[in-house]
């Protein structure tokens, strides 16, 4: 059965959905996106995703396609129409369709596309066994804090990881880890301190990141927001990453070198449990 997707005011079977060849998201990657997790029929961290959506829109001088209440209603309608109780909802806003020109067009309505992806999130074999990452140079643009669809370097990084027999890649700039290809990176020091890079234009301001750090502090865990080197990561007691689609994911190997005992550590394991419980309790 075909999924029902949303395109500019219409709910359509996915094979009937169309977007203009002149859409600036297609021609220039002039578009932003958000991915919201659905668990037990609830939207996790929805308000945080809306805040970041507006931040990205503002940084690119792009109009919002509609009010937040309407966006939430579309999310919930897609869940109903696709019988989605666990998985993801993807939202993409582009500047709209106009004749090809590098300058932003005037008087053009933004395009809004949304669709669902059914996916098991709560139970994760990868979280149970831990993931392996490789390090790669960070070759992205300087405004990684804007959640744009310019994801080719990330796709290339994931392919490099796959060819190396790993699950993902962590990007390195000046010897320091910036983030994963589609996630925020963390280590746990020998004294149990959770370390993750501080917010700046160099990394995406992860919504799951914000929630995990809040929950960690509420659980009296020590958190440090600072840059850490690749060598520090290899010598850490634990490592993990966070994202809307993976929650908290243990990393057990970097560049072929085991991290800690080479198995998911207690901090990452506990944080995953806490995140799922707390995010669900605060979701709607």
C-alpha positions as a Markdown table, in Angstrom:
| # | Residue | x | y | z |
|---|---|---|---|---|
| 1 | Unk | 0.0 | 0.0 | 0.0 |
| 2 | Unk | 1.4 | 3.4 | -1.0 |
| 3 | Unk | 2.2 | 5.9 | 1.7 |
| 4 | Unk | 0.3 | 9.1 | 1.9 |
| 5 | Unk | 2.5 | 12.2 | 1.7 |
| 6 | Unk | 1.9 | 15.9 | 2.0 |
| 7 | Unk | 2.8 | 18.3 | -0.8 |
| 8 | Unk | 1.8 | 22.0 | -0.7 |
| 9 | Unk | -1.7 | 21.6 | 0.8 |
| 10 | Unk | -2.5 | 18.1 | -0.6 |
| 11 | Unk | -2.4 | 14.6 | 0.9 |
| 12 | Unk | -1.4 | 12.3 | -2.0 |
| 13 | Unk | -0.3 | 8.8 | -2.6 |
| 14 | Unk | 3.5 | 8.9 | -2.8 |
| 15 | Unk | 3.5 | 7.9 | -6.5 |
| 16 | Unk | 1.2 | 10.8 | -7.4 |
| 17 | Unk | 3.2 | 13.5 | -5.5 |
| 18 | Unk | 5.1 | 16.0 | -7.6 |
| 19 | Unk | 7.3 | 19.1 | -7.1 |
| 20 | Unk | 8.3 | 21.7 | -9.7 |
| 21 | Unk | 11.6 | 21.2 | -11.6 |
| 22 | Unk | 12.1 | 24.9 | -10.8 |
| 23 | Unk | 11.9 | 24.4 | -7.1 |
| 24 | Unk | 14.9 | 26.0 | -5.5 |
| 25 | Unk | 15.3 | 23.0 | -3.2 |
| 26 | Unk | 16.0 | 20.9 | -6.3 |
| 27 | Unk | 18.2 | 23.5 | -8.1 |
| 28 | Unk | 20.1 | 25.1 | -5.3 |
| 29 | Unk | 19.6 | 22.9 | -2.1 |
| 30 | Unk | 17.8 | 26.1 | -1.0 |
| 31 | Unk | 15.8 | 24.3 | 1.6 |
| 32 | Unk | 15.8 | 23.2 | 5.2 |
| 33 | Unk | 14.3 | 20.2 | 7.0 |
| 34 | Unk | 13.4 | 18.6 | 10.3 |
| 35 | Unk | 12.9 | 15.0 | 11.3 |
| 36 | Unk | 10.6 | 14.3 | 14.3 |
| 37 | Unk | 10.5 | 10.9 | 15.9 |
| 38 | Unk | 7.2 | 9.1 | 16.6 |
| 39 | Unk | 7.0 | 6.6 | 19.5 |
| 40 | Unk | 3.8 | 5.1 | 20.8 |
| 41 | Unk | 2.0 | 7.4 | 18.6 |
| 42 | Unk | 3.5 | 10.5 | 20.2 |
| 43 | Unk | 5.7 | 13.2 | 18.6 |
| 44 | Unk | 9.0 | 13.5 | 20.5 |
| 45 | Unk | 10.6 | 16.9 | 21.1 |
| 46 | Unk | 8.2 | 18.5 | 18.7 |
| 47 | Unk | 8.5 | 22.0 | 20.2 |
| 48 | Unk | 12.2 | 21.8 | 19.9 |
| 49 | Unk | 12.1 | 20.9 | 16.3 |
| 50 | Unk | 9.8 | 23.8 | 15.6 |
| 51 | Unk | 12.1 | 26.2 | 17.4 |
| 52 | Unk | 15.0 | 25.0 | 15.3 |
| 53 | Unk | 12.9 | 25.2 | 12.1 |
| 54 | Unk | 12.3 | 28.9 | 12.7 |
| 55 | Unk | 15.9 | 29.5 | 13.5 |
| 56 | Unk | 16.9 | 27.9 | 10.2 |
| 57 | Unk | 14.2 | 29.9 | 8.3 |
| 58 | Unk | 15.5 | 33.1 | 9.9 |
| 59 | Unk | 19.1 | 32.5 | 9.1 |
| 60 | Unk | 18.2 | 31.9 | 5.4 |
| 61 | Unk | 15.6 | 34.8 | 5.2 |
| 62 | Unk | 13.0 | 32.2 | 4.2 |
| 63 | Unk | 9.2 | 32.5 | 4.9 |
| 64 | Unk | 7.5 | 29.9 | 7.0 |
| 65 | Unk | 5.0 | 27.8 | 5.0 |
| 66 | Unk | 2.3 | 28.0 | 7.6 |
| 67 | Unk | 1.7 | 28.4 | 11.4 |
| 68 | Unk | 3.2 | 25.8 | 13.8 |
| 69 | Unk | -0.3 | 24.6 | 14.8 |
| 70 | Unk | -0.9 | 23.8 | 11.1 |
| 71 | Unk | 2.4 | 21.9 | 10.9 |
| 72 | Unk | 1.5 | 19.9 | 14.0 |
| 73 | Unk | -1.9 | 19.1 | 12.5 |
| 74 | Unk | -0.3 | 17.8 | 9.3 |
| 75 | Unk | 2.1 | 15.7 | 11.3 |
| 76 | Unk | -0.8 | 14.1 | 13.2 |
| 77 | Unk | -2.8 | 13.6 | 10.0 |
| 78 | Unk | 0.0 | 11.8 | 8.3 |
| 79 | Unk | 0.4 | 9.6 | 11.4 |
| 80 | Unk | -3.3 | 8.7 | 11.1 |
| 81 | Unk | -3.4 | 8.2 | 7.3 |
| 82 | Unk | -0.2 | 6.0 | 7.4 |
| 83 | Unk | -1.1 | 4.2 | 10.7 |
| 84 | Unk | 2.3 | 5.3 | 12.0 |
| 85 | Unk | 2.9 | 4.5 | 15.7 |
| 86 | Unk | 6.7 | 4.3 | 15.6 |
| 87 | Unk | 9.0 | 5.9 | 13.1 |
| 88 | Unk | 9.9 | 9.3 | 11.7 |
| 89 | Unk | 8.1 | 12.2 | 10.0 |
| 90 | Unk | 10.3 | 14.2 | 7.6 |
| 91 | Unk | 9.5 | 17.9 | 6.9 |
| 92 | Unk | 11.1 | 20.0 | 4.2 |
| 93 | Unk | 10.6 | 23.7 | 3.4 |
| 94 | Unk | 12.1 | 25.2 | 0.3 |
| 95 | Unk | 12.1 | 28.8 | -0.9 |
| 96 | Unk | 9.7 | 27.8 | -3.6 |
| 97 | Unk | 9.7 | 27.5 | -7.4 |
| 98 | Unk | 11.1 | 30.3 | -9.6 |
| 99 | Unk | 13.1 | 30.6 | -12.8 |
| 100 | Unk | 16.7 | 29.7 | -12.1 |
| 101 | Unk | 18.7 | 32.6 | -10.6 |
| 102 | Unk | 21.1 | 32.7 | -7.7 |
| 103 | Unk | 19.3 | 35.7 | -6.2 |
| 104 | Unk | 16.4 | 35.0 | -3.8 |
| 105 | Unk | 13.2 | 35.4 | -5.8 |
| 106 | Unk | 10.5 | 37.8 | -4.5 |
| 107 | Unk | 6.9 | 37.0 | -4.0 |
| 108 | Unk | 7.3 | 33.3 | -4.2 |
| 109 | Unk | 5.5 | 31.0 | -1.8 |
| 110 | Unk | 7.6 | 28.4 | 0.0 |
| 111 | Unk | 7.1 | 24.7 | -0.8 |
| 112 | Unk | 6.3 | 22.3 | 2.0 |
| 113 | Unk | 6.8 | 18.5 | 1.7 |
| 114 | Unk | 6.2 | 16.0 | 4.4 |
| 115 | Unk | 6.3 | 12.2 | 4.6 |
| 116 | Unk | 6.5 | 9.3 | 7.1 |
| 117 | Unk | 9.0 | 6.5 | 7.5 |
| 118 | Unk | 8.0 | 3.5 | 9.6 |
| 119 | Unk | 11.0 | 2.4 | 11.7 |
| 120 | Unk | 11.7 | 0.6 | 14.9 |
| 121 | Unk | 13.2 | 3.0 | 17.4 |
| 122 | Unk | 12.7 | 1.7 | 20.9 |
| 123 | Unk | 14.3 | -1.7 | 20.3 |
| 124 | Unk | 17.7 | -1.4 | 18.5 |
| 125 | Unk | 20.1 | -4.2 | 17.8 |
| 126 | Unk | 22.7 | -1.6 | 17.0 |
| 127 | Unk | 22.3 | 0.0 | 20.4 |
| 128 | Unk | 22.7 | -3.4 | 22.1 |
| 129 | Unk | 25.9 | -4.4 | 20.2 |
| 130 | Unk | 27.3 | -0.8 | 19.8 |
| 131 | Unk | 28.4 | 0.9 | 16.6 |
| 132 | Unk | 31.7 | 1.3 | 14.8 |
| 133 | Unk | 32.8 | 4.7 | 13.3 |
| 134 | Unk | 35.7 | 5.9 | 11.2 |
| 135 | Unk | 37.2 | 9.4 | 11.2 |
| 136 | Unk | 37.0 | 11.5 | 8.0 |
| 137 | Unk | 37.9 | 15.1 | 7.2 |
| 138 | Unk | 35.1 | 17.6 | 7.7 |
| 139 | Unk | 34.6 | 19.1 | 4.2 |
| 140 | Unk | 31.3 | 20.8 | 4.8 |
| 141 | Unk | 30.4 | 24.5 | 4.6 |
| 142 | Unk | 30.8 | 26.9 | 7.5 |
| 143 | Unk | 27.1 | 27.1 | 8.5 |
| 144 | Unk | 26.5 | 23.6 | 9.8 |
| 145 | Unk | 24.2 | 25.1 | 12.4 |
| 146 | Unk | 21.5 | 25.7 | 9.8 |
| 147 | Unk | 19.7 | 22.4 | 9.1 |
| 148 | Unk | 19.8 | 22.6 | 5.3 |
| 149 | Unk | 19.4 | 19.8 | 2.8 |
| 150 | Unk | 23.0 | 20.2 | 1.6 |
| 151 | Unk | 23.8 | 16.7 | 2.7 |
| 152 | Unk | 26.1 | 15.3 | 0.0 |
| 153 | Unk | 29.3 | 15.4 | 2.2 |
| 154 | Unk | 27.3 | 13.5 | 4.8 |
| 155 | Unk | 26.2 | 10.9 | 2.3 |
| 156 | Unk | 29.8 | 10.5 | 1.1 |
| 157 | Unk | 30.9 | 10.1 | 4.7 |
| 158 | Unk | 28.4 | 7.3 | 5.3 |
| 159 | Unk | 29.5 | 5.6 | 2.1 |
| 160 | Unk | 33.1 | 5.9 | 3.2 |
| 161 | Unk | 32.2 | 4.3 | 6.6 |
| 162 | Unk | 30.3 | 1.5 | 4.8 |
| 163 | Unk | 33.3 | 0.7 | 2.6 |
| 164 | Unk | 35.5 | 0.5 | 5.7 |
| 165 | Unk | 33.1 | -1.9 | 7.4 |
| 166 | Unk | 31.9 | 0.6 | 9.9 |
| 167 | Unk | 28.4 | 2.0 | 10.7 |
| 168 | Unk | 29.1 | 5.7 | 10.5 |
| 169 | Unk | 31.8 | 8.4 | 10.3 |
| 170 | Unk | 32.9 | 11.2 | 12.7 |
| 171 | Unk | 34.1 | 14.3 | 11.0 |
| 172 | Unk | 37.4 | 15.9 | 12.0 |
| 173 | Unk | 38.5 | 19.5 | 11.7 |
| 174 | Unk | 41.9 | 20.7 | 13.0 |
| 175 | Unk | 42.2 | 17.5 | 15.0 |
| 176 | Unk | 38.9 | 17.9 | 16.8 |
| 177 | Unk | 35.7 | 15.9 | 16.3 |
| 178 | Unk | 32.9 | 18.2 | 15.0 |
| 179 | Unk | 30.0 | 15.7 | 14.7 |
| 180 | Unk | 28.9 | 12.5 | 13.0 |
| 181 | Unk | 27.4 | 12.5 | 9.5 |
| 182 | Unk | 23.9 | 12.9 | 10.9 |
| 183 | Unk | 24.3 | 13.0 | 14.6 |
| 184 | Unk | 26.1 | 14.8 | 17.5 |
| 185 | Unk | 29.2 | 13.1 | 19.0 |
| 186 | Unk | 30.1 | 12.4 | 22.6 |
| 187 | Unk | 32.7 | 10.8 | 24.8 |
| 188 | Unk | 32.7 | 9.8 | 28.4 |
| 189 | Unk | 35.9 | 10.4 | 30.3 |
| 190 | Unk | 37.5 | 8.0 | 32.8 |
| 191 | Unk | 35.9 | 10.0 | 35.6 |
| 192 | Unk | 32.5 | 9.6 | 34.1 |
| 193 | Unk | 32.1 | 13.1 | 32.6 |
| 194 | Unk | 30.0 | 13.3 | 29.5 |
| 195 | Unk | 31.8 | 15.6 | 26.9 |
| 196 | Unk | 30.2 | 16.9 | 23.7 |
| 197 | Unk | 31.2 | 19.8 | 21.5 |
| 198 | Unk | 29.8 | 23.2 | 22.5 |
| 199 | Unk | 27.3 | 24.9 | 20.2 |
| 200 | Unk | 28.6 | 27.2 | 17.4 |
| 201 | Unk | 28.3 | 27.4 | 13.6 |
| 202 | Unk | 30.5 | 24.4 | 13.4 |
| 203 | Unk | 27.9 | 21.8 | 14.4 |
| 204 | Unk | 24.1 | 21.3 | 14.2 |
| 205 | Unk | 22.3 | 22.3 | 17.3 |
| 206 | Unk | 20.7 | 18.9 | 17.8 |
| 207 | Unk | 17.3 | 18.7 | 19.4 |
| 208 | Unk | 17.9 | 15.2 | 20.8 |
| 209 | Unk | 21.3 | 16.6 | 22.0 |
| 210 | Unk | 19.6 | 19.3 | 24.0 |
| 211 | Unk | 17.1 | 16.9 | 25.6 |
| 212 | Unk | 19.8 | 14.3 | 26.4 |
| 213 | Unk | 22.0 | 16.9 | 28.1 |
| 214 | Unk | 19.0 | 18.2 | 30.1 |
| 215 | Unk | 18.1 | 14.7 | 31.2 |
| 216 | Unk | 21.7 | 13.9 | 32.1 |
| 217 | Unk | 22.0 | 16.9 | 34.3 |
| 218 | Unk | 18.7 | 16.1 | 36.0 |
| 219 | Unk | 20.1 | 12.7 | 36.7 |
| 220 | Unk | 23.2 | 14.3 | 38.4 |
| 221 | Unk | 25.6 | 13.3 | 35.6 |
| 222 | Unk | 28.5 | 15.6 | 35.0 |
| 223 | Unk | 28.4 | 17.3 | 31.6 |
| 224 | Unk | 31.1 | 19.3 | 29.8 |
| 225 | Unk | 30.4 | 21.2 | 26.6 |
| 226 | Unk | 33.8 | 21.6 | 24.8 |
| 227 | Unk | 35.7 | 20.3 | 21.8 |
| 228 | Unk | 37.5 | 17.0 | 22.1 |
| 229 | Unk | 40.2 | 15.5 | 19.9 |
| 230 | Unk | 40.1 | 12.3 | 17.9 |
| 231 | Unk | 42.9 | 11.0 | 20.1 |
| 232 | Unk | 40.9 | 11.9 | 23.3 |
| 233 | Unk | 37.9 | 10.0 | 21.8 |
| 234 | Unk | 40.0 | 6.9 | 21.2 |
| 235 | Unk | 41.2 | 6.9 | 24.8 |
| 236 | Unk | 37.8 | 7.6 | 26.3 |
| 237 | Unk | 35.9 | 5.2 | 28.6 |
| 238 | Unk | 32.9 | 5.4 | 26.4 |
| 239 | Unk | 31.6 | 7.1 | 23.2 |
| 240 | Unk | 28.2 | 7.6 | 21.8 |
| 241 | Unk | 26.1 | 9.7 | 19.5 |
| 242 | Unk | 22.6 | 11.2 | 19.5 |
| 243 | Unk | 20.0 | 12.0 | 16.9 |
| 244 | Unk | 16.2 | 11.9 | 16.4 |
| 245 | Unk | 16.4 | 8.6 | 14.6 |
| 246 | Unk | 18.8 | 6.8 | 16.9 |
| 247 | Unk | 18.2 | 8.4 | 20.3 |
| 248 | Unk | 21.4 | 7.5 | 22.2 |
| 249 | Unk | 23.6 | 5.2 | 20.3 |
| 250 | Unk | 26.8 | 3.6 | 21.8 |
| 251 | Unk | 30.0 | 3.7 | 19.8 |
| 252 | Unk | 32.4 | 0.8 | 20.6 |
| 253 | Unk | 35.1 | 1.3 | 18.0 |
| 254 | Unk | 36.8 | 4.3 | 16.3 |
| 255 | Unk | 39.1 | 3.6 | 13.3 |
| 256 | Unk | 39.4 | 0.0 | 14.3 |
| 257 | Unk | 40.4 | 0.8 | 17.9 |
| 258 | Unk | 38.0 | -0.5 | 20.7 |
| 259 | Unk | 36.6 | 2.2 | 23.0 |
| 260 | Unk | 36.8 | 1.2 | 26.6 |
| 261 | Unk | 35.9 | -2.4 | 26.9 |
| 262 | Unk | 34.7 | -2.5 | 23.3 |
| 263 | Unk | 31.0 | -2.9 | 24.3 |
| 264 | Unk | 28.2 | -0.4 | 25.1 |
| 265 | Unk | 29.1 | 1.3 | 28.3 |
| 266 | Unk | 26.9 | 2.0 | 31.3 |
| 267 | Unk | 26.6 | 5.7 | 30.8 |
| 268 | Unk | 25.4 | 5.5 | 27.2 |
| 269 | Unk | 23.1 | 2.6 | 28.0 |
| 270 | Unk | 21.5 | 4.4 | 31.0 |
| 271 | Unk | 21.2 | 7.6 | 29.0 |
| 272 | Unk | 19.3 | 5.8 | 26.3 |
| 273 | Unk | 16.9 | 4.4 | 28.9 |
| 274 | Unk | 16.4 | 7.8 | 30.5 |
| 275 | Unk | 15.9 | 9.6 | 27.1 |
| 276 | Unk | 13.2 | 7.2 | 26.0 |
| 277 | Unk | 11.3 | 7.4 | 29.3 |
| 278 | Unk | 11.6 | 11.1 | 29.7 |
| 279 | Unk | 10.9 | 12.1 | 26.1 |
| 280 | Unk | 7.8 | 9.9 | 26.1 |
| 281 | Unk | 6.6 | 11.4 | 29.4 |
| 282 | Unk | 6.9 | 14.9 | 28.0 |
| 283 | Unk | 5.6 | 14.2 | 24.5 |
| 284 | Unk | 2.1 | 14.8 | 23.2 |
